[in-house]
Amino acid sequence: MLLALVSVSAFAEFEEGHEYKLLDKQPPVAKDAPIEVVEFFWYGCPHCFQFEPYLNNWLASKPADIKFVKVPAAFNAPARFHAYVYYALDLMGEADRLNDVIFTAINKQGNKLANQQAVEKLLAEHNVDVATFKKAMKSFAVDNRVERAASLFNKYQLRGVPAVVVNGRYTSGEVKNYQQLVEVINHMIKLVKEEQLSTD
């Protein structure tokens, strides 16, 4: 499942139902709460890998009131396995350090990291405590986080990755390139901020 990158003419304004979508059963807007931006990704998705530099540039300059969360998609068996890998590393405090390492191994070096042995070999090469990683992979906490990630993917009716959801109200749709996806993220944030200002 991949991001739908389509060739379309430039839009003067982003169109609801096109570049972004209003989700069903949106949560109420809290006036003074931080705005949450959630990126759904899969290590095995080439579009997610190619989007990373754009996302990192956006993160470097995002406003302080924006809370960013990465959520691994778990829509099939390979993606679900990599979701376990991500959350196990996150539990260890290693997910951020190894994010690019894992993306690069899969998408540029031909190492699909399709099983536990392959992942452990790569992690050992990068000074990760493999015994702790094994324990984290089997933990109740990681189980719960993977289940929640799968539930959110379905709740938001996502069809592919990368996908971005803002405040549980808006989700990215069809875009023509990765830079436009960044612009759509900013547009969705703007919509939420406008809703916050109109909240009594």
Buried (B, 14 or more C-beta within 10 A) or exposed (E): BEBEBEEEEEBEEBEEEBBBBEBEEEEEBEEEEEBBBBBBBBBBBBBBBBBBEBBEEBEEEBEEEBEBEBBBBBBEEBBBBBBBBBBBBBBBEBBEEBBEBBBBBBBEEEBBBBEBEEBBEBBEEEEBEEEBBEBBBEBEEBEEBBEBBBEBBEBBEBBBBBBBBBBBBBBBBBBBBBEBBBBBBBBBBEBBBEBBEEEE
